[in-house]
Amino acid sequence: MDQITLDSDLSCDALVIPGHALERCLREANESQLKIYLYLLKNGRQNPTVSSIADFFNYSEQDVKRALRFWNCKSQPDKNPEKNPEKNSAGGNVVDFSKEKKAQLMKDPEVGQLMFIAQQYMGRPISPDEASVILRIYGELGFSADLVEYLLEYCITNNKKSFRSIDSVASEWKASGVDTLEEAKRLTMNVPKEMKAVMQALGFPKDRQPVETEMAYVRRWTKIYGYGMDVIREACARTVMSAGKPSIRYANSILKKWHEAGVTKKEDIIAVDEEFHAKRANGTDASKKPAKRPAADKFHNFSEREYDYEALLKDAVK
């Protein structure tokens, strides 16, 4: 089957759909895949990006990428025999990675799609040397297109933005026996149990991978603030109620305030709340004198603080 060409040489306002593509439209493509294909036929010469397509249809960028893979990655039913080379004694692929081999790989529609995705992740065109890294990972290490895409997403998300780092991570995965997307996800999902508990308490999707900055927040709460999960879960519950959505930054704002107020355990939160509400009530009625705090008040030595969840929300979503 020929590679689908999203182009038209007609001067009239019409679209030409190749016969084999039309068959796929009718038999296999879902609504989003069909819409994106037609959009590219009409606007392909304007060099649209994944981001611009996603904005046009109000889709996620992952939805757009999946649709592009549907059209580009499956357009050739029979794999090139050289894409399945013999294995050497160490389990690696025997690949003659010459210029001819690179040129041959570049004809593979999956490789073209990977180059496009890499440029979207980087936000710039990639250099020939960087393209060679992708070719090595795909052709020499034998990573599937989905696995290479996940590798790029994982590395960029974790601030490993150089292709040297990406190549290094790919080699580490290969040495660890990673050959499939599922194995890569299992390897990278080595998330501390506290982080998993926070993600669950905030209501994040189960398959969402936390980034390093989020895990750093949780380490601060447990290691520096010394909070147990009962205090952290309470902050997460208040976050969801106040912010209306999962937000680790918002939860961090609450926990930081509690830490500054001397909270060490869940029972201390009640006293902080009572102090906050008492101060707020006194502040709205000028005729009332501030209540004198008992000498035994454990928070007597801490400075007065306003504690406004609405303000916290505004700070967290900036």
Buried (B, 14 or more C-beta within 10 A) or exposed (E): EEEBEBEBEEEEEEEEBBEEBEEBBEEEBEEBBBBBBBBBBBBEEEEBBBEEBBEBBEBEBEBBBBBBBBBBBBBBEEEEEEBEBEEEEEEBBEBEBEEEBBEBBEEBBBBBBBBBBBBBBBEEEBEEEBBBBBBBBBBBBBBBBBBBBBBBBBBBBBEBEEBEBBBEBBEEBBEEEBBEBEBBBEBBEEBEEBBBBBBEBBEBEEEEBBEEEBBEBBEBBBEEBEBEBEBBBBBBBBBBEBBEEBBBBBBBBBBBBBBEBEBBEBEBBEBBEEBBEEBEEBEEEEEEEEEEEEEEEEBEEEEEBEBEBEEBBEEBEE
